[in-house]
Amino acid sequence: MPRGPSGRIVVELNPALKREFHAALAADGITLKDWFLSRVRAFVTDRRRPQALDAGSHVLSPSEPVQLAAKKEQKVVRSKSTRTKTKGK
């Protein structure tokens, strides 16, 4: 889709999906513009997070504590297997 200098965004949707989408927005009491702006702000904020990590601030992602715990468990298993091999010699 072409991009121009205006602030407008045009998206083509299947008419049935468009009706369902507008009905869901109305049920939630939110306008399409408010919903879209909320999602755009969240998307842009999420994209900025890796840059903040370069500056020295660190925010854990939801899966990061699990990944860190798994790394610690791997180290423990490795150290036990190393000890076992050493004892066997």
C-alpha positions in Angstrom: 0.0 0.0 0.0 1.3 3.5 -0.8 2.4 5.7 2.1 2.0 9.4 2.0 2.8 12.3 4.3 -0.7 12.6 5.7 -1.8 11.1 9.0 -4.2 8.7 7.4 -4.0 4.9 7.3 -6.2 3.0 5.0 -6.7 -0.8 5.4 -9.0 -3.0 3.3 -10.9 -5.7 5.2 -13.3 -8.4 4.3 -16.7 -6.8 4.8 -17.9 -9.6 7.2 -14.7 -9.2 9.3 -15.2 -5.5 9.3 -18.8 -5.8 10.7 -17.7 -8.3 13.3 -14.7 -6.0 14.3 -16.9 -2.9 14.7 -19.5 -4.9 16.7 -16.8 -6.1 19.1 -15.5 -2.5 19.5 -19.0 -1.2 20.1 -19.6 -3.9 22.7 -16.4 -2.8 24.5 -17.4 0.8 24.2 -14.3 1.9 22.3 -13.9 3.6 19.0 -11.8 2.2 16.2 -9.5 5.2 16.4 -9.0 4.8 20.2 -8.4 1.0 19.8 -5.9 1.5 17.0 -4.0 4.3 18.8 -3.7 2.2 21.9 -2.3 -0.7 19.9 0.1 1.5 18.0 1.5 3.1 21.2 2.0 -0.4 22.7 3.7 -1.7 19.6 6.0 1.3 19.4 6.8 1.1 23.1 7.6 -2.6 22.8 9.9 -1.9 19.8 11.8 0.6 21.9 12.6 -1.8 24.8 15.7 -3.4 23.2 17.3 0.1 22.9 16.7 0.6 26.6 18.6 -2.6 27.3 21.6 -1.1 25.5 21.5 1.8 27.9 22.0 -0.5 30.8 18.4 -0.8 32.0 17.1 -4.4 32.0 13.4 -5.4 32.0 12.7 -9.2 32.2 10.4 -10.6 29.5 7.7 -12.9 30.9 9.7 -16.0 29.8 13.1 -14.8 30.9 12.9 -16.0 34.5 12.1 -19.5 33.2 15.1 -19.3 30.8 17.4 -18.2 33.6 16.2 -21.0 35.8 16.8 -23.5 33.0 20.3 -22.2 32.6 21.0 -22.6 36.3 19.7 -26.2 36.2 21.9 -27.0 33.2 24.9 -25.8 35.1 24.0 -27.9 38.1 23.6 -31.0 36.0 26.9 -30.4 34.2 28.8 -29.9 37.4 27.3 -33.1 38.9 28.3 -35.1 35.7 31.8 -33.6 35.8 32.1 -34.7 39.5 30.9 -38.2 38.6 33.4 -38.5 35.8 36.2 -37.2 38.1 35.3 -39.7 40.9 35.3 -42.6 38.4 38.9 -42.0 37.3 
